[in-house]
């Protein structure tokens, strides 16, 4: 029986479904009622399954239909946040990727263990405000999109700001604030070819941190604007060619270190979220172990995929290629965990 590619209609679903179509798969978009317009307009789905919400009950009913169609689910950022890590792990529909990775990427302690094992440079972390000895960023947990994050220069500054924060009851981390430019690196690792690929790079467009510099510093101080990091879009980036060997090495190391998760490790698309310093060092503050929305820039391929592929290769399409090759080589079990 043929396989169908399915995902939740949000985040990077357009490129996932288009990429699957380009590789000859039929596609399904699981769509919250009222949100189906883009998926119809861009005609990427052979079938749209409408749901009222993503509650356990609704999604159980969807899973029955998906299994009848022999569908393979492709996770993405909104997919994981709509269903939650635990429910994603319990899905019984065929699922591209290693579900065990979700727990490691969503738990900041485990994530740090993994990144450290890979030998990557991370921002220093302070266990208490008293330890702050350089500019620090205070990041609250939960899907806040960077809302409420603040910069503290020492313990006194931290205490004054946390006392005023509306998020003060949430848990948070205090990290060294890295001065540099944000660089998001999009990778793909196939367990079939055992090769790491650099797909593309982006930088995020975040409001209001990316606009605060448009007004004079004296006005910034007087207006007393709270800085936030809510992502509203992405812009493309190419990096200095001399940095590419470091980029490849970091990706290879994170894949090798992912064997601490389980024997399947990390595969498929993933992203290292970094700040590149004036010393040309990548400081990694997060890993996204799945397709990131920054790859939406490259539905028609990126300068890097152009070098490797003769066809326009989006990350969504690269996933479909992996699945197609796995089917052809009778190795589908190797990409569904
Ligand atoms: P999540 O995916 O968990 O919702 P995120 O991907 O938006 O979060 P965060 O780690 O919350 O990433 O960071 C949000 C913003 O804060 C980013 O723009 C990033 O550049 C900036 N940032 C995060 N950590 C640091 C740091 N240690 N130094 C400098 N900037 C940082």
Boltz pocket constraint, residues with backbone or C-beta under 6 A from the ligand:
constraints:
  - pocket:
      binder: B
      contacts: [[A, 123], [A, 137], [A, 139], [A, 142], [A, 143], [A, 144], [A, 145], [A, 146], [A, 175], [A, 176], [A, 177], [A, 178], [A, 179], [A, 182], [A, 204], [A, 206], [A, 229], [A, 273], [A, 274], [A, 275], [A, 285], [A, 286]]
      max_distance: 6.0
